[in-house]
């Protein structure tokens, strides 16, 4: 394998790593936004009178 081919392979690998990192960053941002939305929704629920939240309904 020549130097030019190795350079192309390394460049391609570096691009793949950067692309994967970018996609993971976007996924993390979306997860944080969704977590904040769920937290806000739960904070809007009126106080309980001692009963548990029915998650099966």
N, CA, C and O of each residue as an XYZ file, in Angstrom:
228
protein
N       0.862     -1.182      0.000
C       0.000      0.000      0.000
C       0.895      1.227      0.000
O       1.803      1.343      0.824
N       0.642      2.125     -0.910
C       1.452      3.319     -1.033
C       1.075      4.370     -0.007
O       0.067      4.255      0.690
N       1.892      5.379      0.068
C       1.669      6.469      1.017
C       0.371      7.205      0.698
O      -0.373      7.577      1.605
N       0.101      7.413     -0.574
C      -1.126      8.121     -0.961
C      -2.365      7.338     -0.536
O      -3.329      7.926     -0.047
N      -2.348      6.019     -0.719
C      -3.485      5.182     -0.339
C      -3.678      5.192      1.179
O      -4.804      5.259      1.673
N      -2.565      5.124      1.908
C      -2.662      5.156      3.367
C      -3.210      6.499      3.831
O      -3.996      6.557      4.777
N      -2.802      7.572      3.176
C      -3.298      8.900      3.521
C      -4.801      8.994      3.282
O      -5.533      9.558      4.095
N      -5.252      8.438      2.161
C      -6.695      8.445      1.865
C      -7.464      7.629      2.900
O      -8.532      8.046      3.349
N      -6.931      6.472      3.282
C      -7.594      5.630      4.288
C      -7.666      6.332      5.633
O      -8.692      6.273      6.310
N      -6.581      6.999      6.028
C      -6.579      7.706      7.309
C      -7.548      8.877      7.277
O      -8.235      9.144      8.263
N      -7.608      9.572      6.156
C      -8.530     10.697      6.024
C      -9.978     10.205      6.091
O     -10.823     10.825      6.736
N     -10.249      9.095      5.423
C     -11.598      8.524      5.446
C     -11.982      8.076      6.854
O     -13.114      8.288      7.289
N     -11.046      7.460      7.560
C     -11.318      7.016      8.928
C     -11.566      8.209      9.838
O     -12.473      8.179     10.670
N     -10.768      9.254      9.684
C     -10.952     10.447     10.513
C     -12.305     11.088     10.244
O     -12.974     11.543     11.171
N     -12.709     11.125      8.978
C     -14.016     11.676      8.631
C     -15.129     10.851      9.272
O     -16.096     11.408      9.791
N     -14.996      9.529      9.237
C     -16.017      8.653      9.823
C     -16.141      8.890     11.327
O     -17.246      8.922     11.869
N     -15.014      9.054     11.987
C     -15.030      9.311     13.432
C     -15.706     10.649     13.719
O     -16.531     10.746     14.627
N     -15.362     11.671     12.959
C     -15.968     12.991     13.161
C     -17.473     12.958     12.900
O     -18.247     13.582     13.626
N     -17.881     12.232     11.869
C     -19.308     12.124     11.551
C     -20.046     11.397     12.672
O     -21.129     11.821     13.075
N     -19.477     10.320     13.173
C     -20.099      9.580     14.271
C     -20.222     10.427     15.523
O     -21.244     10.395     16.208
N     -19.167     11.192     15.820
C     -19.187     12.067     16.988
C     -20.254     13.138     16.842
O     -20.957     13.460     17.800
N     -20.372     13.685     15.650
C     -21.380     14.714     15.400
C     -22.788     14.158     15.572
O     -23.645     14.809     16.169
N     -23.029     12.966     15.056
C     -24.353     12.347     15.198
C     -24.668     12.043     16.656
O     -25.803     12.227     17.097
N     -23.678     11.580     17.404
C     -23.900     11.308     18.829
C     -24.201     12.592     19.592
O     -25.019     12.590     20.512
N     -23.547     13.684     19.219
C     -23.791     14.975     19.872
C     -25.236     15.425     19.624
O     -25.910     15.906     20.534
N     -25.695     15.263     18.387
C     -27.077     15.625     18.060
C     -28.065     14.749     18.830
O     -29.083     15.239     19.318
N     -27.766     13.461     18.936
C     -28.628     12.539     19.677
C     -28.701     12.938     21.147
O     -29.774     12.898     21.751
N     -27.575     13.318     21.719
C     -27.545     13.760     23.114
C     -28.369     15.019     23.308
O     -29.090     15.144     24.299
N     -28.271     15.954     22.372
C     -29.064     17.184     22.457
C     -30.559     16.879     22.445
O     -31.321     17.449     23.226
N     -30.970     15.983     21.560
C     -32.394     15.607     21.476
C     -32.834     14.930     22.771
O     -33.920     15.212     23.276
N     -32.003     14.043     23.312
C     -32.346     13.354     24.563
C     -32.487     14.344     25.713
O     -33.371     14.195     26.556
N     -31.627     15.343     25.750
C     -31.722     16.354     26.810
C     -33.008     17.168     26.678
O     -33.665     17.454     27.679
N     -33.367     17.537     25.463
C     -34.603     18.291     25.234
C     -35.812     17.461     25.650
O     -36.728     17.974     26.293
N     -35.817     16.180     25.285
C     -36.933     15.316     25.654
C     -37.000     15.112     27.168
O     -38.087     15.071     27.745
N     -35.845     14.986     27.803
C     -35.818     14.834     29.253
C     -36.358     16.076     29.951
O     -37.092     15.971     30.934
N     -35.996     17.246     29.447
C     -36.522     18.485     30.025
C     -38.037     18.575     29.842
O     -38.749     19.017     30.744
N     -38.526     18.156     28.677
C     -39.975     18.199     28.417
C     -40.713     17.261     29.364
O     -41.763     17.621     29.896
N     -40.181     16.073     29.577
C     -40.817     15.120     30.496
C     -40.805     15.676     31.915
O     -41.789     15.554     32.644
N     -39.692     16.285     32.301
C     -39.592     16.865     33.633
C     -40.626     17.976     33.829
O     -41.259     18.058     34.882
N     -40.795     18.825     32.824
C     -41.786     19.894     32.904
C     -43.196     19.325     32.991
O     -44.027     19.837     33.741
N     -43.468     18.274     32.231
C     -44.801     17.657     32.282
C     -45.080     17.078     33.666
O     -46.184     17.224     34.190
N     -44.083     16.422     34.257
C     -44.277     15.835     35.580
C     -44.439     16.906     36.653
O     -45.147     16.696     37.638
N     -43.792     18.043     36.470
C     -43.934     19.133     37.442
C     -45.307     19.776     37.372
O     -45.722     20.427     38.331
N     -46.020     19.617     36.274
C     -47.346     20.201     36.129
C     -48.446     19.321     36.727
O     -49.591     19.757     36.843
N     -48.109     18.099     37.103
C     -49.095     17.199     37.691
C     -49.436     17.699     39.094
O     -48.537     18.012     39.873
N     -50.728     17.776     39.422
C     -51.085     18.238     40.765
C     -50.567     17.274     41.837
O     -50.357     16.090     41.572
N     -50.366     17.790     43.032
C     -49.861     16.942     44.118
C     -50.790     15.749     44.367
O     -52.010     15.839     44.232
N     -50.170     14.649     44.731
C     -50.919     13.413     44.967
C     -51.514     13.398     46.370
O     -51.014     14.048     47.288
N     -52.583     12.644     46.503
C     -53.192     12.470     47.831
C     -52.730     11.160     48.463
O     -53.437     10.581     49.288
N     -51.549     10.696     48.078
C     -51.000      9.486     48.646
C     -51.065      8.290     47.729
O     -50.473      7.253     48.029
N     -51.767      8.404     46.619
C     -51.850      7.291     45.681
C     -50.630      7.322     44.752
O     -50.046      8.372     44.485
N     -50.284      6.159     44.288
C     -49.147      6.059     43.384
C     -49.562      6.355     41.948
O     -50.742      6.264     41.608
N     -48.621      6.701     41.129
C     -48.860      6.959     39.730
C     -49.101      5.624     39.014
O     -48.276      4.715     39.098
N     -50.222      5.513     38.318
C     -50.557      4.290     37.599
C     -49.943      4.352     36.211
O     -50.448      5.042     35.326
N     -48.844      3.619     36.031
C     -48.149      3.672     34.726
C     -48.716      2.669     33.743
O     -48.295      2.654     32.586
N     -49.658      1.828     34.155
C     -50.206      0.814     33.265
C     -51.503      1.289     32.611
O     -52.034      0.588     31.749
N     -52.015      2.417     32.978
C     -53.299      2.892     32.441
C     -53.121      3.435     31.046
O     -54.088      3.880     30.428
